[in-house]
Amino acid sequence: PLCSVNVDYETCLYISCDNEIQKVISKNKFIVLEISETYPELTQENDVIPFLCSLTEYIWLDDFGSRNSTMHTAMKNKYHAIKLDKLFFQKNIQKPYFEGIINNLKRLCPNIIAEGVENIYYNGLSTKTGLWGTQGYFFPSVPLSEIKHINSAWL
């Protein structure tokens, strides 16, 4: 199992300057860093994200389709996963071009996750799109102590 942590620009800078945090990230392969769409440098050249990619293969681009998280952003770095923004997913899931967007993203990163699976309707639509994962209120919360006992067969 993986545990994702949302990180903004300031957090990324802090990680890039703190050797102890870098060691923790490198040593614990379950830690995922989700790069926030509010990261101000996503559209500019910057060495921080490539540096984080050197610490762990688990760097995710969060909230694709909103603010700074665009196709250009997805092309700039090698991400383990790209998470679709909740509103982007819900607005576009039924559009004829949605499958094309997913296929183009998969050329850059095979693991696409949809945020915004809030009910059985969105869950049903998401199962037909070739997504790697989904996230939303449709899925019940699970205490950390029970995480190893999850039966994902019902998903």
MARZAKE-711094 format. One line per field, with one value per atom (N, C-alpha, C): residue in three letters; x, y, z; residue number from 1; atom name. Coordinates in steps of 0.2 Angstrom, whole numbers, plus 5000, padded with zeros to 4 digits. Layout:
# MARZAKE-711094
rest: [ALA|...]
east: [X|...]
north: [Y|...]
up: [Z|...]
nr: [NUM|...]
atom: [CA|...]
//
This chain:
# MARZAKE-711094
rest: [PRO|PRO|PRO|LEU|LEU|LEU|CYS|CYS|CYS|SER|SER|SER|VAL|VAL|VAL|ASN|ASN|ASN|VAL|VAL|VAL|ASP|ASP|ASP|TYR|TYR|TYR|GLU|GLU|GLU|THR|THR|THR|CYS|CYS|CYS|LEU|LEU|LEU|TYR|TYR|TYR|ILE|ILE|ILE|SER|SER|SER|CYS|CYS|CYS|ASP|ASP|ASP|ASN|ASN|ASN|GLU|GLU|GLU|ILE|ILE|ILE|GLN|GLN|GLN|LYS|LYS|LYS|VAL|VAL|VAL|ILE|ILE|ILE|SER|SER|SER|LYS|LYS|LYS|ASN|ASN|ASN|LYS|LYS|LYS|PHE|PHE|PHE|ILE|ILE|ILE|VAL|VAL|VAL|LEU|LEU|LEU|GLU|GLU|GLU|ILE|ILE|ILE|SER|SER|SER|GLU|GLU|GLU|THR|THR|THR|TYR|TYR|TYR|PRO|PRO|PRO|GLU|GLU|GLU|LEU|LEU|LEU|THR|THR|THR|GLN|GLN|GLN|GLU|GLU|GLU|ASN|ASN|ASN|ASP|ASP|ASP|VAL|VAL|VAL|ILE|ILE|ILE|PRO|PRO|PRO|PHE|PHE|PHE|LEU|LEU|LEU|CYS|CYS|CYS|SER|SER|SER|LEU|LEU|LEU|THR|THR|THR|GLU|GLU|GLU|TYR|TYR|TYR|ILE|ILE|ILE|TRP|TRP|TRP|LEU|LEU|LEU|ASP|ASP|ASP|ASP|ASP|ASP|PHE|PHE|PHE|GLY|GLY|GLY|SER|SER|SER|ARG|ARG|ARG|ASN|ASN|ASN|SER|SER|SER|THR|THR|THR|MET|MET|MET|HIS|HIS|HIS|THR|THR|THR|ALA|ALA|ALA|MET|MET|MET|LYS|LYS|LYS|ASN|ASN|ASN|LYS|LYS|LYS|TYR|TYR|TYR|HIS|HIS|HIS|ALA|ALA|ALA|ILE|ILE|ILE|LYS|LYS|LYS|LEU|LEU|LEU|ASP|ASP|ASP|LYS|LYS|LYS|LEU|LEU|LEU|PHE|PHE|PHE|PHE|PHE|PHE|GLN|GLN|GLN|LYS|LYS|LYS|ASN|ASN|ASN|ILE|ILE|ILE|GLN|GLN|GLN|LYS|LYS|LYS|PRO|PRO|PRO|TYR|TYR|TYR|PHE|PHE|PHE|GLU|GLU|GLU|GLY|GLY|GLY|ILE|ILE|ILE|ILE|ILE|ILE|ASN|ASN|ASN|ASN|ASN|ASN|LEU|LEU|LEU|LYS|LYS|LYS|ARG|ARG|ARG|LEU|LEU|LEU|CYS|CYS|CYS|PRO|PRO|PRO|ASN|ASN|ASN|ILE|ILE|ILE|ILE|ILE|ILE|ALA|ALA|ALA|GLU|GLU|GLU|GLY|GLY|GLY|VAL|VAL|VAL|GLU|GLU|GLU|ASN|ASN|ASN|ILE|ILE|ILE|TYR|TYR|TYR|TYR|TYR|TYR|ASN|ASN|ASN|GLY|GLY|GLY|LEU|LEU|LEU|SER|SER|SER|THR|THR|THR|LYS|LYS|LYS|THR|THR|THR|GLY|GLY|GLY|LEU|LEU|LEU|TRP|TRP|TRP|GLY|GLY|GLY|THR|THR|THR|GLN|GLN|GLN|GLY|GLY|GLY|TYR|TYR|TYR|PHE|PHE|PHE|PHE|PHE|PHE|PRO|PRO|PRO|SER|SER|SER|VAL|VAL|VAL|PRO|PRO|PRO|LEU|LEU|LEU|SER|SER|SER|GLU|GLU|GLU|ILE|ILE|ILE|LYS|LYS|LYS|HIS|HIS|HIS|ILE|ILE|ILE|ASN|ASN|ASN|SER|SER|SER|ALA|ALA|ALA|TRP|TRP|TRP|LEU|LEU|LEU]
east: [5004|5000|5004|5002|5005|5001|5005|5002|5004|4999|5001|5000|5005|5005|5005|5001|5000|5006|5010|5015|5015|5015|5015|5023|5023|5030|5035|5032|5036|5039|5034|5036|5041|5040|5045|5052|5052|5059|5062|5057|5060|5063|5059|5062|5069|5069|5075|5081|5080|5086|5087|5083|5083|5085|5091|5094|5090|5088|5085|5078|5074|5068|5069|5074|5076|5077|5081|5082|5076|5071|5065|5061|5061|5057|5060|5067|5070|5070|5070|5070|5063|5058|5051|5047|5048|5045|5038|5034|5027|5025|5029|5027|5027|5021|5020|5019|5023|5022|5018|5012|5007|5009|5011|5013|5006|5005|4999|4998|4992|4991|4993|4993|4995|5002|5006|5013|5015|5018|5018|5023|5027|5033|5031|5025|5023|5024|5023|5023|5030|5035|5041|5047|5053|5058|5060|5061|5062|5066|5071|5074|5072|5067|5064|5061|5056|5052|5057|5061|5066|5070|5072|5076|5072|5065|5061|5060|5060|5059|5066|5071|5077|5077|5073|5072|5067|5062|5057|5054|5052|5048|5041|5039|5032|5030|5030|5028|5022|5017|5010|5009|5006|5004|4996|4995|4988|4984|4977|4972|4973|4975|4975|4969|4969|4963|4961|4965|4964|4970|4969|4974|4981|4986|4993|4994|4989|4990|4987|4991|4989|4993|4992|4995|5003|5004|5011|5014|5011|5014|5015|5011|5012|5017|5019|5024|5031|5032|5038|5042|5039|5042|5039|5043|5040|5037|5030|5026|5024|5024|5021|5014|5010|5003|5001|4995|4992|4985|4983|4976|4972|4966|4962|4958|4958|4954|4947|4944|4937|4932|4932|4927|4929|4935|4937|4934|4935|4932|4925|4921|4914|4911|4914|4912|4913|4919|4921|4920|4918|4918|4913|4908|4903|4904|4909|4910|4914|4913|4916|4923|4926|4933|4937|4933|4936|4941|4939|4944|4950|4950|4956|4960|4958|4962|4965|4962|4965|4970|4969|4974|4980|4979|4985|4989|4986|4989|4993|4990|4993|5000|5000|5007|5012|5010|5015|5016|5010|5010|5005|5006|5001|4996|4998|4993|4989|4983|4978|4973|4972|4968|4962|4956|4951|4949|4949|4946|4939|4934|4927|4922|4924|4920|4916|4910|4906|4900|4898|4892|4893|4888|4888|4888|4885|4884|4892|4895|4902|4907|4906|4909|4908|4902|4900|4904|4903|4906|4914|4917|4924|4927|4923|4926|4926|4924|4924|4929|4933|4938|4945|4947|4954|4958|4955|4959|4962|4968|4972|4969|4965|4962|4957|4953|4948|4948|4946|4945|4939|4936|4930|4926|4921|4917|4912|4912|4909|4912|4918|4922|4922|4921|4921|4928|4928|4934|4936|4943|4945|4951|4950|4955|4962|4967|4974|4975|4973|4974|4971|4966|4962|4964|4969|4971|4973|4976|4979|4973|4967|4962|4956|4958|4953|4952|4946|4945|4942|4947|4945|4941|4939|4935|4929|4926|4919|4920|4926|4927|4926]
north: [4994|5000|5006|5011|5018|5023|5028|5033|5040|5043|5050|5056|5060|5067|5072|5077|5083|5088|5090|5094|5101|5106|5113|5115|5120|5123|5123|5127|5128|5121|5116|5110|5106|5107|5104|5107|5114|5117|5115|5114|5111|5104|5100|5093|5093|5098|5098|5101|5104|5106|5103|5097|5094|5087|5085|5078|5073|5074|5069|5067|5072|5071|5067|5069|5065|5058|5057|5050|5046|5049|5046|5044|5049|5048|5042|5042|5037|5030|5030|5024|5020|5024|5022|5022|5017|5016|5017|5017|5018|5025|5030|5037|5040|5043|5046|5054|5057|5065|5067|5070|5073|5080|5082|5089|5093|5098|5102|5106|5107|5111|5118|5120|5127|5128|5123|5124|5129|5135|5141|5140|5135|5134|5129|5126|5120|5122|5128|5130|5133|5133|5136|5131|5132|5127|5128|5122|5121|5115|5114|5108|5105|5107|5104|5098|5098|5091|5086|5087|5082|5080|5084|5082|5077|5079|5074|5067|5068|5061|5057|5060|5056|5053|5055|5052|5046|5047|5042|5041|5035|5035|5037|5038|5039|5047|5050|5057|5058|5060|5061|5068|5069|5076|5076|5081|5081|5086|5085|5089|5092|5087|5088|5091|5096|5099|5106|5107|5114|5118|5124|5129|5127|5126|5125|5118|5113|5106|5105|5105|5105|5099|5098|5094|5096|5102|5105|5103|5103|5101|5094|5090|5083|5080|5084|5083|5084|5089|5091|5087|5082|5078|5071|5066|5059|5058|5057|5056|5048|5046|5039|5039|5044|5044|5052|5052|5059|5058|5063|5063|5068|5066|5071|5075|5081|5085|5083|5083|5081|5084|5091|5094|5093|5092|5090|5084|5079|5072|5072|5075|5075|5079|5084|5088|5085|5081|5078|5070|5067|5059|5057|5061|5058|5062|5066|5069|5064|5065|5060|5060|5066|5067|5064|5062|5060|5055|5050|5044|5046|5051|5053|5057|5060|5064|5059|5054|5048|5045|5043|5039|5044|5050|5055|5055|5056|5056|5049|5044|5037|5036|5040|5040|5043|5048|5051|5047|5044|5041|5036|5030|5025|5025|5028|5027|5034|5033|5039|5038|5042|5042|5047|5046|5051|5052|5059|5061|5063|5062|5064|5059|5052|5047|5047|5051|5052|5048|5044|5040|5034|5030|5024|5026|5031|5034|5035|5039|5040|5034|5030|5024|5020|5019|5015|5018|5025|5028|5027|5027|5027|5020|5015|5008|5007|5011|5010|5014|5017|5022|5020|5015|5012|5016|5019|5022|5017|5019|5015|5015|5020|5021|5026|5026|5031|5033|5039|5042|5046|5045|5049|5047|5050|5049|5042|5040|5033|5028|5028|5023|5025|5020|5022|5023|5027|5028|5021|5020|5014|5016|5014|5016|5013|5017|5014|5007|5006|4999|4994|4995|4990|4990|4994|4995|4988|4984|4978|4973|4974|4969|4971|4976|4979|4973|4972|4967|4972|4973|4977|4974|4968|4964|4968|4972|4975|4982|4984|4990|4990]
up: [5000|5000|5000|4997|4997|5001|5004|5008|5004|5002|4998|5003|5002|5006|5001|5001|4997|4999|4994|4995|4990|4993|4990|4988|4985|4983|4990|4995|5001|5004|5004|5007|5002|4996|4991|4992|4993|4994|5001|5006|5012|5012|5008|5007|5004|4999|4995|4999|5004|5008|5015|5016|5023|5021|5023|5022|5026|5032|5036|5032|5030|5027|5020|5017|5011|5012|5017|5019|5021|5025|5026|5020|5015|5009|5005|5005|5001|5004|5010|5014|5014|5014|5015|5008|5005|4998|4997|5003|5003|5003|5004|5004|4996|4995|4989|4990|4986|4986|4980|4982|4977|4976|4970|4969|4968|4972|4972|4965|4963|4957|4959|4965|4967|4967|4966|4965|4960|4962|4957|4951|4952|4947|4942|4942|4937|4930|4928|4922|4920|4924|4923|4924|4922|4923|4930|4933|4940|4941|4946|4947|4953|4957|4963|4962|4957|4956|4953|4948|4946|4952|4957|4962|4967|4968|4971|4968|4961|4957|4958|4960|4961|4968|4973|4979|4979|4975|4975|4968|4966|4960|4961|4967|4968|4969|4963|4963|4959|4962|4958|4957|4951|4949|4951|4955|4958|4954|4954|4951|4944|4940|4933|4930|4926|4923|4927|4932|4936|4937|4937|4938|4934|4937|4934|4932|4934|4932|4925|4920|4913|4909|4903|4899|4898|4898|4898|4904|4910|4916|4916|4914|4914|4910|4905|4900|4903|4908|4910|4914|4918|4923|4922|4924|4924|4931|4930|4936|4937|4943|4944|4942|4944|4943|4942|4938|4937|4940|4945|4947|4944|4941|4938|4944|4943|4947|4947|4953|4954|4949|4949|4944|4937|4935|4928|4927|4931|4930|4929|4934|4934|4928|4926|4920|4914|4913|4907|4906|4911|4911|4905|4904|4899|4892|4891|4885|4880|4874|4869|4869|4871|4870|4877|4882|4888|4887|4883|4882|4879|4874|4871|4876|4880|4885|4890|4892|4896|4892|4886|4882|4881|4880|4879|4885|4891|4897|4899|4897|4898|4894|4888|4885|4889|4893|4898|4904|4907|4913|4913|4914|4913|4919|4925|4931|4931|4929|4930|4935|4940|4945|4945|4946|4945|4953|4954|4960|4959|4964|4962|4961|4963|4963|4969|4969|4975|4976|4971|4971|4966|4966|4962|4955|4953|4946|4943|4947|4945|4945|4950|4951|4944|4942|4936|4930|4929|4923|4923|4929|4930|4928|4929|4928|4920|4916|4909|4905|4909|4906|4906|4909|4909|4914|4920|4925|4929|4932|4937|4944|4945|4952|4952|4958|4959|4966|4967|4974|4975|4981|4982|4988|4990|4995|4994|4988|4987|4991|4992|4996|5003|5008|5015|5018|5023|5026|5030|5031|5034|5039|5045|5050|5048|5049|5047|5050|5056|5059|5055|5050|5046|5039|5037|5030|5027|5031|5028|5027|5030|5029|5024|5020|5015|5010|5008|5003|4997|4992|4987|4981|4982|4977|4975|4980|4979|4975|4975|4971|4964]
nr: [1|1|1|2|2|2|3|3|3|4|4|4|5|5|5|6|6|6|7|7|7|8|8|8|9|9|9|10|10|10|11|11|11|12|12|12|13|13|13|14|14|14|15|15|15|16|16|16|17|17|17|18|18|18|19|19|19|20|20|20|21|21|21|22|22|22|23|23|23|24|24|24|25|25|25|26|26|26|27|27|27|28|28|28|29|29|29|30|30|30|31|31|31|32|32|32|33|33|33|34|34|34|35|35|35|36|36|36|37|37|37|38|38|38|39|39|39|40|40|40|41|41|41|42|42|42|43|43|43|44|44|44|45|45|45|46|46|46|47|47|47|48|48|48|49|49|49|50|50|50|51|51|51|52|52|52|53|53|53|54|54|54|55|55|55|56|56|56|57|57|57|58|58|58|59|59|59|60|60|60|61|61|61|62|62|62|63|63|63|64|64|64|65|65|65|66|66|66|67|67|67|68|68|68|69|69|69|70|70|70|71|71|71|72|72|72|73|73|73|74|74|74|75|75|75|76|76|76|77|77|77|78|78|78|79|79|79|80|80|80|81|81|81|82|82|82|83|83|83|84|84|84|85|85|85|86|86|86|87|87|87|88|88|88|89|89|89|90|90|90|91|91|91|92|92|92|93|93|93|94|94|94|95|95|95|96|96|96|97|97|97|98|98|98|99|99|99|100|100|100|101|101|101|102|102|102|103|103|103|104|104|104|105|105|105|106|106|106|107|107|107|108|108|108|109|109|109|110|110|110|111|111|111|112|112|112|113|113|113|114|114|114|115|115|115|116|116|116|117|117|117|118|118|118|119|119|119|120|120|120|121|121|121|122|122|122|123|123|123|124|124|124|125|125|125|126|126|126|127|127|127|128|128|128|129|129|129|130|130|130|131|131|131|132|132|132|133|133|133|134|134|134|135|135|135|136|136|136|137|137|137|138|138|138|139|139|139|140|140|140|141|141|141|142|142|142|143|143|143|144|144|144|145|145|145|146|146|146|147|147|147|148|148|148|149|149|149|150|150|150|151|151|151|152|152|152|153|153|153|154|154|154|155|155|155]
atom: [N|CA|C|N|CA|C|N|CA|C|N|CA|C|N|CA|C|N|CA|C|N|CA|C|N|CA|C|N|CA|C|N|CA|C|N|CA|C|N|CA|C|N|CA|C|N|CA|C|N|CA|C|N|CA|C|N|CA|C|N|CA|C|N|CA|C|N|CA|C|N|CA|C|N|CA|C|N|CA|C|N|CA|C|N|CA|C|N|CA|C|N|CA|C|N|CA|C|N|CA|C|N|CA|C|N|CA|C|N|CA|C|N|CA|C|N|CA|C|N|CA|C|N|CA|C|N|CA|C|N|CA|C|N|CA|C|N|CA|C|N|CA|C|N|CA|C|N|CA|C|N|CA|C|N|CA|C|N|CA|C|N|CA|C|N|CA|C|N|CA|C|N|CA|C|N|CA|C|N|CA|C|N|CA|C|N|CA|C|N|CA|C|N|CA|C|N|CA|C|N|CA|C|N|CA|C|N|CA|C|N|CA|C|N|CA|C|N|CA|C|N|CA|C|N|CA|C|N|CA|C|N|CA|C|N|CA|C|N|CA|C|N|CA|C|N|CA|C|N|CA|C|N|CA|C|N|CA|C|N|CA|C|N|CA|C|N|CA|C|N|CA|C|N|CA|C|N|CA|C|N|CA|C|N|CA|C|N|CA|C|N|CA|C|N|CA|C|N|CA|C|N|CA|C|N|CA|C|N|CA|C|N|CA|C|N|CA|C|N|CA|C|N|CA|C|N|CA|C|N|CA|C|N|CA|C|N|CA|C|N|CA|C|N|CA|C|N|CA|C|N|CA|C|N|CA|C|N|CA|C|N|CA|C|N|CA|C|N|CA|C|N|CA|C|N|CA|C|N|CA|C|N|CA|C|N|CA|C|N|CA|C|N|CA|C|N|CA|C|N|CA|C|N|CA|C|N|CA|C|N|CA|C|N|CA|C|N|CA|C|N|CA|C|N|CA|C|N|CA|C|N|CA|C|N|CA|C|N|CA|C|N|CA|C|N|CA|C|N|CA|C|N|CA|C|N|CA|C|N|CA|C|N|CA|C|N|CA|C|N|CA|C|N|CA|C|N|CA|C|N|CA|C|N|CA|C|N|CA|C|N|CA|C|N|CA|C|N|CA|C|N|CA|C|N|CA|C|N|CA|C|N|CA|C|N|CA|C|N|CA|C|N|CA|C|N|CA|C|N|CA|C|N|CA|C|N|CA|C|N|CA|C]
//
